[in-house]
Amino acid sequence: MKVTIDHNICDASLNSCEHCFSFFIQHPEGVDRYCIIEQVEDGSDKMTLTMLTDGRELTLVLDDKDREMVASEGWASLVDFVPKFYRGG
């Protein structure tokens, strides 16, 4: 599955965003969030996740183990910068 999430269009605080993201990453089919701007089933066992956030574009490829980890630790644990706690939508 290929997913593009634009965190810039949501003004939720980082902890709210992480909670929402955790639910999505565990249940990618059947979760409709307006920050998800594209979701395409590509037949892959891995999830290709493109995130637009804080003026950056990041692409991560997550296997099942990575998805479990990010569901508990949050997407911010996967990036090499400190995301803003508050963002303007």
C-alpha positions in Angstrom: 0.0 0.0 0.0 1.2 3.5 -0.8 0.0 6.3 1.4 0.6 10.0 1.4 -0.1 12.0 4.5 0.1 15.8 4.6 0.5 16.8 8.3 0.6 20.4 7.2 -3.1 20.6 6.6 -4.0 19.6 10.2 -3.5 21.8 13.2 -3.5 19.1 15.8 -0.8 19.0 18.4 2.0 16.4 17.9 0.6 14.1 20.6 -2.8 14.1 19.0 -1.3 13.6 15.6 0.7 10.6 16.9 -2.4 9.1 18.5 -4.4 9.5 15.2 -1.5 8.1 13.2 -1.1 5.1 15.5 -4.7 4.1 14.9 -4.3 4.5 11.2 -1.1 2.5 11.0 -2.8 -0.4 12.8 -6.0 -0.1 10.6 -5.0 1.5 7.3 -8.1 0.3 5.5 -11.2 1.8 7.0 -9.7 4.9 8.5 -10.5 8.1 6.8 -8.5 11.1 7.8 -8.4 14.4 5.9 -4.6 14.5 6.2 -4.4 11.3 4.1 -4.3 12.8 0.6 -3.6 9.6 -1.3 -4.0 5.9 -0.5 -3.3 3.3 -3.2 -3.3 -0.5 -2.9 -0.2 -1.7 -4.7 -0.2 -5.4 -3.7 2.9 -5.0 -1.6 3.3 -6.5 1.9 5.1 -3.3 2.9 3.6 0.2 3.3 5.3 3.0 1.5 4.5 6.1 3.5 5.2 9.6 2.2 4.7 12.3 4.8 4.6 16.0 4.2 5.4 17.8 7.4 7.3 20.9 8.6 8.3 21.8 5.1 9.8 18.4 4.4 8.8 15.3 2.4 9.8 12.0 3.8 9.3 8.6 2.3 9.5 5.5 4.5 9.0 1.8 3.6 7.5 0.0 6.6 7.2 -3.8 7.0 4.9 -5.3 9.6 7.6 -5.1 12.4 8.2 -1.4 11.5 4.5 -0.7 11.6 4.2 -2.3 15.1 7.0 -0.2 16.3 5.7 3.1 14.9 2.2 2.3 16.2 3.6 2.3 19.8 6.5 4.8 19.4 4.9 7.3 16.9 6.0 8.5 13.5 8.3 11.1 15.0 10.6 8.3 16.1 11.3 7.5 12.5 12.4 11.0 11.4 15.8 12.6 11.7 14.5 16.0 13.0 12.4 17.2 15.8 8.8 17.9 14.5 7.0 21.0 15.7 4.7 20.3 18.6 2.1 22.7 17.3 1.5 23.5 13.6 -0.8 25.9 11.9 -3.3 24.2 9.6 
